Amino acid sequence: MADLTQLVIIWACVYMAGIAANRTKLTPVLFFLFFGSLMVNLGVIPLQSSPFIRTFGELGIIVVMFALGFEENSQQFVEGIKRAWGIAFFGALAPFITAYTIADFFWNDSNLSIMFALTMTATAVSLTMVSLKSEGLQSTAAARGIMTSAVLDDIASLVMVAILVPLASGQADISIMAVFVIIVKVLIFFAIVSFVGIWLFPHADTGWFAKVPWLGRFSFSGVLGFGEGEQTTLTLLFLAVMTGIVAHQFGFHPAVGAYMAGLVLREEYFHLETGTAQSHYEATKNIIDNMAFSWLGPIFFVGLGAKLVIDWDILLAVLPHTLILVFGILISQVVSAGLAARYTAGFDFKDSLLIGFGMLGRAELAFVVIDIAYTQHNILTTEAFYTLMIGAFWLNLAVPVSIALWKRRYGTPM
């Protein structure tokens, strides 16, 4: 019963975090981490979670990353790459270099610095979109620019996680051949996912795939629509976890596979004879989102927050590191993304600065990297872990504040 009691306590924390997030308009992830840290420091939950809770947390982050990929429109994403590539590239490169330089100065460890910098690379898409929506800016050109570039950053970060984690953790030697092997494995894995998304999932009555015996009659929309869609959620969860397992076999984190599995899905696959594809798609998406962000996924973030045991000596010791990190990322992110938006994507000054503010947040993927580097492989020191967790909190807080202030500066949607 101890495991079930701990699960009930965590769900109570998730409920309170949801209320706090609704009142403050901040991402619930911040409050999941806060309540996790609060509960472990009060002695309500143990520092070392049981295998039952850890497995729930691992499944939760797989579903979270699948949901994030699932909510992306792959067609709009591809169409927006041409304009947003500069924002994604320079908006990720500058924070990476800044964070690496800071970490290398304080800890002088190349492996730690790489993972530290990688944590500061991916943008919190959900936090930014919620903040934009609260200001009535969610449908602007700047919002679309943020979304596309943030997704590009996330995918690039996932690729970098797949390449750098084996090197930084010592699972592979840092040599030209080792790096080459990892890159080949990355390409093979993404080729498999792309093949499934392009040739296997679409309806089988078009293209050369329709000529393959037996398989030519296969249609993924038929699988999702089986039994009037009663098995759709089960099918998608199977797909997410199975792709995560395949990714793990290639040496990647299962979250990499889950995200890509969600990204290749399309709305037209959700056709039912008795309803529209859109209604079935939206209903399924609501179920997946509810699992990912309301009761299953948050277990991972509460568990990660529980790693943050308050030690005032460490907090005071990392205060200079945290201040330098926050101001360094704030300046480098806004300037790099803003200039790229202005001169590579053609946005005006107001939208360019809005894009810079919108890319400040660090949420789900950043904490996945922290978990991999600190909990699973012990690459990060306790001081670096504290610096990243506290720094991410203040950067996330800066997103709604800066967007609200910038909106009021002009008074009208941009």
C-alpha positions as CSV (number, residue, x, y, z in Angstrom):
1,M,0.0,0.0,0.0
2,A,3.0,2.3,0.4
3,D,3.3,2.7,-3.4
4,L,-0.4,3.5,-3.8
5,T,-0.2,6.0,-0.9
6,Q,2.7,7.7,-2.6
7,L,0.9,7.8,-5.9
8,V,-2.2,9.4,-4.2
9,I,0.1,12.1,-2.7
10,I,1.7,12.8,-6.0
11,W,-1.7,13.1,-7.7
12,A,-2.8,15.5,-4.9
13,C,0.3,17.6,-5.7
14,V,-0.6,17.5,-9.4
15,Y,-4.1,18.8,-8.7
16,M,-2.7,21.7,-6.6
17,A,-0.1,22.4,-9.2
18,G,-2.9,22.6,-11.8
19,I,-4.8,25.2,-9.7
20,A,-1.6,27.2,-9.2
21,A,-0.8,27.2,-12.9
22,N,-4.3,28.3,-13.8
23,R,-4.2,31.2,-11.4
24,T,-0.7,32.4,-12.4
25,K,-0.9,31.5,-16.1
26,L,2.5,29.7,-15.8
27,T,3.4,26.3,-17.1
28,P,2.2,23.5,-14.7
29,V,5.7,21.9,-15.1
30,L,7.1,24.6,-12.7
31,F,4.6,23.7,-10.0
32,F,5.1,19.9,-10.5
33,L,8.7,20.5,-9.8
34,F,8.0,22.8,-6.9
35,F,5.6,20.4,-5.2
36,G,7.9,17.5,-5.7
37,S,10.7,19.4,-4.0
38,L,8.3,20.6,-1.2
39,M,7.0,17.1,-0.5
40,V,10.5,15.4,-0.3
41,N,11.9,18.2,1.9
42,L,8.9,17.8,4.2
43,G,9.5,14.1,4.4
44,V,6.1,13.3,2.9
45,I,7.5,11.3,-0.1
46,P,10.9,9.5,-0.1
47,L,14.0,10.7,-1.9
48,Q,14.3,7.4,-3.7
49,S,11.1,6.5,-5.4
50,S,10.0,2.8,-5.5
51,P,10.3,0.8,-8.8
52,F,6.5,1.2,-9.2
53,I,6.6,5.0,-9.1
54,R,9.7,5.2,-11.3
55,T,8.1,3.0,-14.0
56,F,5.0,5.2,-13.9
57,G,7.3,8.2,-14.3
58,E,9.2,6.7,-17.3
59,L,5.9,5.8,-19.0
60,G,4.7,9.3,-18.2
61,I,7.5,11.1,-20.0
62,I,7.1,8.8,-23.0
63,V,3.4,9.8,-23.2
64,V,4.3,13.5,-22.7
65,M,6.8,13.5,-25.6
66,F,4.4,11.5,-27.8
67,A,1.7,14.1,-27.0
68,L,4.0,17.0,-27.9
69,G,4.8,15.4,-31.2
70,F,1.2,14.4,-31.8
71,E,0.0,18.0,-31.5
72,E,2.4,19.3,-34.1
73,N,1.1,19.6,-37.7
74,S,3.9,18.0,-39.7
75,Q,2.7,19.6,-43.0
76,Q,2.6,23.1,-41.5
77,F,5.9,22.4,-39.8
78,V,7.6,21.4,-43.1
79,E,6.1,24.5,-44.8
80,G,7.4,26.8,-42.1
81,I,11.0,25.5,-42.1
82,K,12.1,27.7,-45.0
83,R,11.3,30.9,-43.1
84,A,12.1,29.8,-39.6
85,W,15.4,27.9,-40.1
86,G,17.5,31.0,-39.1
87,I,15.6,31.6,-35.9
88,A,15.9,27.9,-34.9
89,F,19.6,27.7,-35.8
90,F,20.9,31.0,-34.3
91,G,18.3,30.9,-31.5
92,A,19.7,27.6,-30.4
93,L,23.4,28.1,-31.1
94,A,23.7,31.3,-29.0
95,P,22.2,29.7,-25.8
96,F,24.2,26.6,-26.3
97,I,27.5,28.5,-26.6
98,T,26.6,30.7,-23.6
99,A,25.6,27.8,-21.4
100,Y,28.7,25.8,-22.4
101,T,31.0,28.7,-21.7
102,I,29.4,29.3,-18.2
103,A,29.6,25.6,-17.3
104,D,33.1,25.3,-18.5
105,F,34.2,28.3,-16.5
106,F,32.7,27.1,-13.3
107,W,33.3,23.3,-13.5
108,N,35.9,22.8,-16.2
109,D,34.4,19.5,-17.3
110,S,33.7,19.1,-21.1
111,N,31.1,16.3,-20.6
112,L,29.2,18.3,-18.0
113,S,29.4,21.4,-20.1
114,I,28.0,19.7,-23.1
115,M,24.9,18.3,-21.2
116,F,24.5,21.6,-19.4
117,A,24.5,23.5,-22.7
118,L,22.1,21.0,-24.3
119,T,19.6,21.6,-21.5
120,M,19.5,25.3,-22.4
121,T,18.9,24.7,-26.1
122,A,15.3,23.5,-26.5
123,T,12.4,26.0,-26.2
124,A,9.2,25.4,-24.1
125,V,6.6,25.5,-26.8
126,S,3.6,24.9,-24.6
127,L,4.5,27.6,-22.1
128,T,5.0,30.2,-24.9
129,M,1.8,29.4,-26.6
130,V,-0.2,29.6,-23.4
131,S,1.4,33.0,-22.7
132,L,0.7,34.2,-26.2
133,K,-2.9,33.0,-26.0
134,S,-3.5,34.9,-22.7
135,E,-2.5,38.1,-24.6
136,G,-4.5,37.3,-27.7
137,L,-1.3,36.8,-29.8
138,Q,-1.6,33.1,-30.5
139,S,-2.6,33.5,-34.2
140,T,0.0,36.1,-35.2
141,A,2.8,35.5,-37.6
142,A,5.3,35.8,-34.7
143,A,3.5,32.9,-32.9
144,R,3.8,30.7,-36.0
145,G,7.5,31.6,-36.3
146,I,8.0,30.7,-32.6
147,M,6.2,27.4,-33.0
148,T,8.1,26.3,-36.1
149,S,11.5,27.3,-34.9
150,A,10.9,25.9,-31.4
151,V,9.9,22.5,-32.9
152,L,13.0,22.6,-35.1
153,D,15.1,23.3,-32.0
154,D,13.4,20.4,-30.2
155,I,14.0,17.9,-33.0
156,A,17.6,19.1,-33.3
157,S,18.0,18.8,-29.5
158,L,16.6,15.2,-29.6
159,V,19.2,14.4,-32.3
160,M,21.9,15.9,-30.2
161,V,20.7,13.9,-27.2
162,A,21.0,10.8,-29.2
163,I,24.5,11.6,-30.3
164,L,26.0,13.3,-27.2
165,V,24.6,11.3,-24.3
166,P,26.5,8.1,-25.3
167,L,29.7,10.1,-25.6
168,A,29.3,12.2,-22.5
169,S,28.3,9.2,-20.3
170,G,31.3,7.1,-21.4
171,Q,29.1,4.5,-23.2
172,A,31.1,5.3,-26.4
173,D,34.6,6.5,-26.9
174,I,35.1,10.1,-28.2
175,S,36.7,9.2,-31.5
176,I,35.9,9.9,-35.1
177,M,34.7,6.3,-35.6
178,A,32.5,6.3,-32.5
179,V,30.9,9.6,-33.5
180,F,30.4,8.2,-37.0
181,V,28.7,5.1,-35.7
182,I,26.3,7.1,-33.5
183,I,25.4,9.4,-36.4
184,V,24.7,6.4,-38.6
185,K,22.5,4.9,-35.9
186,V,20.7,8.2,-35.7
187,L,20.2,8.3,-39.5
188,I,19.0,4.7,-39.5
189,F,16.5,5.3,-36.7
190,F,15.1,8.5,-38.3
191,A,15.0,6.7,-41.7
192,I,12.9,3.9,-40.2
193,V,10.5,6.4,-38.6
194,S,10.3,8.4,-41.8
195,F,9.6,5.3,-43.9
196,V,6.8,4.3,-41.5
197,G,5.3,7.8,-41.6
198,I,5.6,8.3,-45.4
199,W,4.8,4.8,-46.8
200,L,3.2,2.6,-44.1
201,F,0.8,5.0,-42.3
202,P,-0.9,6.7,-45.4
203,H,-3.8,4.9,-47.0
204,A,-2.6,2.1,-49.0
205,D,-4.6,2.7,-52.2
206,T,-2.0,5.1,-53.6
207,G,1.6,4.8,-54.6
208,W,3.8,1.7,-55.1
209,F,3.0,0.4,-51.6
210,A,-0.5,-0.5,-52.9
211,K,1.0,-3.1,-55.2
212,V,2.6,-5.1,-52.4
213,P,0.7,-8.3,-51.7
214,W,-1.3,-8.3,-48.4
215,L,0.4,-5.2,-47.2
216,G,-1.1,-3.3,-50.1
217,R,-4.5,-3.7,-48.4
218,F,-3.2,-2.3,-45.1
219,S,-4.4,1.1,-44.0
220,F,-3.4,2.7,-40.7
221,S,-6.6,4.7,-40.7
222,G,-8.4,1.3,-40.8
223,V,-6.5,0.3,-37.7
224,L,-7.4,3.5,-35.8
225,G,-11.0,3.2,-36.9
226,F,-11.4,-0.4,-35.9
227,G,-14.5,-1.0,-33.7
228,E,-15.6,2.6,-34.3
229,G,-12.4,3.9,-32.8
230,E,-12.7,2.1,-29.5
231,Q,-9.1,0.8,-29.7
232,T,-7.6,4.1,-31.0
233,T,-6.0,5.2,-27.7
234,L,-4.6,1.7,-27.0
235,T,-3.1,1.7,-30.6
236,L,-1.4,5.0,-30.1
237,L,0.0,4.1,-26.7
238,F,1.3,0.9,-28.2
239,L,2.9,2.9,-31.0
240,A,4.4,5.4,-28.6
241,V,5.9,2.8,-26.2
242,M,7.0,0.5,-29.0
243,T,8.8,3.3,-30.9
244,G,10.4,4.3,-27.6
245,I,11.6,0.7,-27.2
246,V,13.1,0.7,-30.7
247,A,14.8,4.0,-30.0
248,H,16.2,2.5,-26.8
249,Q,17.6,-0.4,-28.8
250,F,19.4,2.1,-31.0
251,G,20.9,3.6,-27.8
252,F,18.6,6.7,-27.6
253,H,16.3,7.8,-24.8
254,P,12.8,6.4,-25.4
255,A,11.4,9.9,-25.4
256,V,13.2,10.5,-28.8
257,G,11.2,7.7,-30.3
258,A,7.9,8.7,-28.7
259,Y,8.2,12.3,-30.0
260,M,8.9,11.1,-33.6
261,A,6.0,8.6,-33.4
262,G,3.7,11.5,-32.6
263,L,5.1,13.8,-35.2
264,V,4.4,11.4,-38.1
265,L,0.7,11.0,-37.3
266,R,-1.8,13.0,-39.3
267,E,-5.4,14.1,-38.8
268,E,-6.6,12.2,-41.9
269,Y,-5.7,8.9,-40.4
270,F,-8.5,9.3,-37.9
271,H,-11.4,8.7,-40.3
272,L,-14.5,6.9,-39.0
273,E,-17.4,5.8,-41.1
274,T,-19.9,7.4,-38.7
275,G,-18.1,10.6,-38.1
276,T,-15.4,13.1,-39.4
277,A,-11.7,12.6,-39.1
278,Q,-11.4,15.9,-37.3
279,S,-13.9,15.0,-34.5
280,H,-12.2,11.6,-33.9
281,Y,-8.7,13.2,-34.0
282,E,-9.7,15.9,-31.5
283,A,-11.3,13.4,-29.2
284,T,-8.3,11.1,-29.3
285,K,-5.9,14.1,-28.8
286,N,-7.9,15.2,-25.8
287,I,-7.5,11.7,-24.2
288,I,-3.7,11.6,-24.9
289,D,-3.3,15.2,-23.6
290,N,-5.2,14.3,-20.5
291,M,-3.0,11.4,-19.8
292,A,0.2,13.3,-20.6
293,F,-0.4,16.5,-18.8
294,S,-3.0,15.8,-16.1
295,W,-2.3,12.5,-14.4
296,L,0.4,10.3,-15.9
297,G,3.1,12.6,-17.3
298,P,3.2,14.9,-14.2
299,I,4.5,11.9,-12.1
300,F,7.8,12.2,-14.0
301,F,8.1,15.9,-13.2
302,V,7.1,15.6,-9.5
303,G,9.7,12.8,-9.2
304,L,12.3,15.0,-10.8
305,G,11.4,17.9,-8.5
306,A,11.8,15.4,-5.6
307,K,15.5,15.3,-6.5
308,L,15.9,18.9,-5.5
309,V,16.5,18.5,-1.7
310,I,16.9,22.0,-0.2
311,D,20.4,22.5,1.0
312,W,21.0,26.1,1.8
313,D,24.8,25.8,1.5
314,I,24.4,24.6,-2.1
315,L,21.7,27.2,-2.9
316,L,24.0,30.0,-1.7
317,A,27.0,28.4,-3.4
318,V,25.3,28.3,-6.8
319,L,23.6,31.7,-6.6
320,P,26.3,33.4,-8.7
321,H,26.2,30.5,-11.2
322,T,22.4,30.9,-11.4
323,L,22.4,34.6,-11.9
324,I,25.0,34.5,-14.6
325,L,23.2,31.7,-16.4
326,V,19.8,33.4,-16.3
327,F,21.1,36.8,-17.5
328,G,23.4,35.1,-20.0
329,I,20.6,33.0,-21.6
330,L,18.1,35.9,-21.4
331,I,20.4,38.2,-23.4
332,S,21.8,35.7,-25.8
333,Q,18.4,34.1,-26.5
334,V,16.5,37.3,-27.1
335,V,19.3,38.9,-29.2
336,S,20.1,35.9,-31.3
337,A,16.4,34.9,-32.0
338,G,15.4,38.5,-32.5
339,L,18.1,39.3,-35.0
340,A,17.5,36.0,-36.8
341,A,13.8,36.8,-37.0
342,R,14.5,40.2,-38.4
343,Y,17.2,39.5,-40.9
344,T,16.7,35.8,-42.0
345,A,12.9,35.6,-41.7
346,G,11.8,39.1,-42.5
347,F,9.8,39.9,-39.4
348,D,9.4,43.5,-38.3
349,F,11.1,44.8,-35.1
350,K,8.0,44.3,-32.9
351,D,7.5,40.7,-34.0
352,S,11.2,39.9,-33.9
353,L,11.5,40.9,-30.3
354,L,8.4,39.0,-29.4
355,I,9.9,35.9,-30.9
356,G,13.0,36.5,-28.8
357,F,10.9,36.7,-25.6
358,G,8.8,33.7,-26.7
359,M,11.9,31.4,-27.0
360,L,13.1,32.0,-23.4
361,G,11.2,29.2,-21.8
362,R,12.8,25.8,-20.9
363,A,10.3,23.1,-20.1
364,E,9.6,19.4,-20.9
365,L,12.6,18.5,-23.1
366,A,15.0,20.5,-20.9
367,F,14.0,18.5,-17.8
368,V,14.2,15.2,-19.8
369,V,17.9,16.1,-20.6
370,I,18.5,17.0,-16.9
371,D,17.0,13.7,-15.8
372,I,19.2,11.8,-18.3
373,A,22.4,13.7,-17.3
374,Y,21.8,13.8,-13.6
375,T,19.7,10.9,-12.5
376,Q,20.6,8.2,-15.1
377,H,24.2,8.9,-15.9
378,N,25.6,11.2,-13.1
379,I,27.1,13.5,-15.7
380,L,25.9,16.7,-13.9
381,T,27.2,17.5,-10.4
382,T,24.7,18.5,-7.7
383,E,25.7,22.1,-8.1
384,A,25.1,22.0,-11.8
385,F,21.8,20.3,-11.3
386,Y,20.7,23.1,-8.8
387,T,21.9,25.8,-11.2
388,L,19.9,24.3,-14.1
389,M,16.7,23.7,-12.2
390,I,16.6,27.2,-10.6
391,G,17.7,28.9,-13.8
392,A,15.0,27.1,-15.8
393,F,12.4,28.3,-13.3
394,W,13.4,32.0,-13.7
395,L,13.6,31.7,-17.5
396,N,10.2,30.2,-17.6
397,L,8.9,32.9,-15.4
398,A,10.4,35.5,-17.8
399,V,8.2,34.3,-20.7
400,P,4.7,35.4,-19.6
401,V,6.1,38.5,-17.9
402,S,8.1,39.7,-20.9
403,I,5.3,38.9,-23.4
404,A,2.7,40.8,-21.3
405,L,5.0,43.8,-20.9
406,W,5.8,43.8,-24.6
407,K,2.1,43.6,-25.5
408,R,1.3,46.5,-23.3
409,R,4.2,48.5,-24.8
410,Y,2.3,48.7,-28.1
411,G,-1.3,48.1,-26.9
412,T,-2.4,46.2,-30.0
413,P,-1.7,42.7,-31.3
414,M,1.4,42.5,-33.5
